[in-house]
Amino acid sequence: MTEHVDRSEPETGAAAPASAAVTPADAADAARLVAFGLQPKLLPARDQEYADLLRRYREDPPFARLADAVAAGLGLVVLEVSPRAGMAVTAAEDSVFAVRMGDYARRAAADSGDRFLHGLAHLAVAAMAFPRPEDLADDGYIGRVTVNGVDAFVRQACRRLEERAAEQGENTDPATDAPGLEAAWRIWARRSATGATKDARRLPGSTTGIVGKAVAFLTDSGFLQRTGDDNGGTYRTTARYQLQVRDMAGSAALAELLDLGVVPVTDGTPTLLPPEDTDDLELVADAGLPFHAS
């Protein structure tokens, strides 16, 4: 009886003493939840244990703090914990789980110029998928992109940048590895869209080949879902990708790309802005301009 009274006494004070006692089982559950979060293609609706741990995270604040601490210790930033996105995490720069663009580009291409273009391809996919701030704010918004459409978008962006450089008298050709979009447009515009094969196959070093690698990487990472083969490949965004783009929305490069006004939005169905003169633009044939649906 005495032991029973002793256990009940803290209820008259605060719940902190009881919640402060973290058991090995609690720590294991928290680590398990973070492990689920590191499997980007796994959906809570398809795994009961994952769904149960998510529910516990949302209903048990001490457990949520423990899971957050486990993630922080691994160098992970928790973007959102919800039934739609699961435990969505992104790796900090010093995390062992970080996938740096330089590392990704080095695996995808040996040429330093190509590495730079891979970064631009990722920026373009994000800009095409979520061209408006309200798209990022709306949890129900789904963006759709195509490989050929992204390449066509970048080529029009190149045209805009070329015009801007001419207006400002910037006719010098910057170094291939110089930062910013001003260097990228010259490299991208000079590159063939598909390659020089007789059957117009998409070569790895072509611009559509570079975009193809970018969307394949995003698909493997759980950020995009492939929906078809038309126009070089069609893809839809996932909740995790929306969260990831929200996290990078303040980047100067993405803002600069969107500010070019190549993807005007009026009624929620953005398309590429028709150029004034397409004689030398070399837009991809049948680009299949992407559309967006809520």
Stockholm file with secondary structure:
# STOCKHOLM 1.0

chainA/1-294         MTEHVDRSEPETGAAAPASAAVTPADAADAARLVAFGLQPKLLPARDQEYADLLRRYREDPPFARLADAVAAGLGLVVLEVSPRAGMAVTAAEDSVFAVRMGDYARRAAADSGDRFLHGLAHLAVAAMAFPRPEDLADDGYIGRVTVNGVDAFVRQACRRLEERAAEQGENTDPATDAPGLEAAWRIWARRSATGATKDARRLPGSTTGIVGKAVAFLTDSGFLQRTGDDNGGTYRTTARYQLQVRDMAGSAALAELLDLGVVPVTDGTPTLLPPEDTDDLELVADAGLPFHAS
#=GR chainA/1-294 SS CHHHHHHHGGGGSCSHHHHHCCCHHHHHHHHHHHHHHTCTTCCGGGCHHHHHHHHHHHHCHHHHHHHHHHHHHTTEEEEEEETTTEEEEEECTTSTTCCCHHHHHHHHCSSHHHHHHHHHHHHHHHHHHCCSHHHHHCTTCEEEEEHHHHHHHHHHHHHHHHHHHHHTTCCSCCCTTCSSHHHHHHHHHHSCSSCSCTTCCCCTTSHHHHHHHHHHHHHHTTSEEEEECGGGCEEEECHHHHHHHHHHTTCHHHHHHHHTCSSCCSSSCCCCCCCSCCTTTCCCTTCCCCCEEC
#=GC SS_cons         CHHHHHHHGGGGSCSHHHHHCCCHHHHHHHHHHHHHHTCTTCCGGGCHHHHHHHHHHHHCHHHHHHHHHHHHHTTEEEEEEETTTEEEEEECTTSTTCCCHHHHHHHHCSSHHHHHHHHHHHHHHHHHHCCSHHHHHCTTCEEEEEHHHHHHHHHHHHHHHHHHHHHTTCCSCCCTTCSSHHHHHHHHHHSCSSCSCTTCCCCTTSHHHHHHHHHHHHHHTTSEEEEECGGGCEEEECHHHHHHHHHHTTCHHHHHHHHTCSSCCSSSCCCCCCCSCCTTTCCCTTCCCCCEEC
//
